[in-house]
Amino acid sequence: MAGARSRNFAGWPLFANSFRPFFLLAAVQAGLSILVWLPMFYGELSVTSAFAPRDWHVHEMLYGFLPAVITGFLFTAIPNWTGRLPIQGKSLGALVVVWLAGRAAVALSAETGWAFALLVDAAFLTLVVAAATREIIAGSNWRNLPVVVLVLLLLSGNIAFHLEAHYEGAADLSIRIGISVVILLISLIGGRIIPSFTRNWLVKFNPGRLPVPFARFDGAVIGLSALGLIAWIAAPLTMITGVIMGLAGALHLVRLARWAGDRTTRERLLVILHVGYAFVPLGFLLNALAGFGVLPSSAGIHAWMVGAAGIMTLAVMTRASLGHTGQALTASLVTQGIYAAIIIAALARVSAVLLPAHSDVLLHIAACGWIVAFLGFAAAFGPLLAGNPRRALAIMGVPAAAR
């Protein structure tokens, strides 16, 4: 029923499914934010935000860009989980307007006031949580309620960010709360979709060893990860946190190895999911070393945010955009170029922390890779999301016979 409703939508295709506007706008915002951030970092540019430059950068990545991607994914998945109709048309358009209003309110908060920015910005995730909870309850889909709980925690982190930045002068605890929620979402959702998508492809194209499906082991890894992240939120640079983080990172590596990613090299649309998830254990291990005082904490943070979050969002956005618009589930050369750019960005950003003598060059490489990846997605997939698949496939370099 939900699929038929989307196919029969009579309005602008951009508002037929939640993933369409939110994936497109998230990609544009992610690319433009880093385009602005680099000159801000070097003191060459400023914005009229009540946030300090670093806090503005962190907030717009953590509580601006990522909630848009999460919303696009969540409200596309919920109809499949519950069998209920998707959010589309005017309701979806109103949600998009609220998200855009939040970005404007944060950018102009030095003029409009921090409290006004908080109310406008927090309204988006409040509506997302309310709508998602309604759908989950109406569909009696209790299995996926933890996802909504995590989004609620993300909303709490966003509110705390505004309060902390105003009353303490800079955000700190609320940043770790938001990052922790994002990593748990990746661990939970990635642990379901990666082995599932991998199994489906292997059965069809490369029979043999298959991924181990989500089981008690996965639940235990996520539970230990949650414990480690709670410790990291409360006391990031302690040995106890380092031990838990190190153990969680090792178990995430075991988890990833159970998904048979090494057997998917022929299909980049699958490989990128495994590569993106690999930055989850890397982030845990780097934060473990930070807990022991070996490395700066920013190495692990950027492994998670540029690597795990950046790569996984693009992996999911490209796959969902193709699959939900009826296109072949395979990565074109342009799509592979997007993947290469974001992997380079992630490796360069982590290396900028580990190799401080080369940090300026590496920061520029990371920023350029990120910008190319996300604005490249917007340029290549934008026409597809807006309802012009032939133009999109032409941009992606898909042969005319295959369009």
Secondary structure, 3 states (H helix, E strand, C coil): CHHHHHHCCCCCHHHCCCHHHHHHHHHHHHHHHHHHHHHHHCCCCCCCCCCCHHHHHHHHHHHHHHHHHHHHHHHHHHHHHHCCCCCCHHHHHHHHHHHHHHHHHHHCHHHHCHHHHHHHHHHHHHHHHHHHHHHHHHCCCHHHHHHHHHHHHHHHHHHHHHHHHHHHCCCCHHHHHHHHHHHHHHHHHHHHHHHHHHHHHHHHHCCCCCCCCCCHHHHHHHHHHHHHHHHHHHCCCCHHHHHHHHHHHHHHHHHHHCCCHHHCCCCHHHHHHHHHHHHHHHHHHHHHHHHCCCCCHHHHHHHHHHHHHHHHHHHHHHHHHHHCCCCCCCCCHHHHHHHHHHHHHHHHHHHHHHCHHHHHHHHHHHHHHHHHHHHHHHHHHHHHHCCCHHHHHHHHCCCHHHC
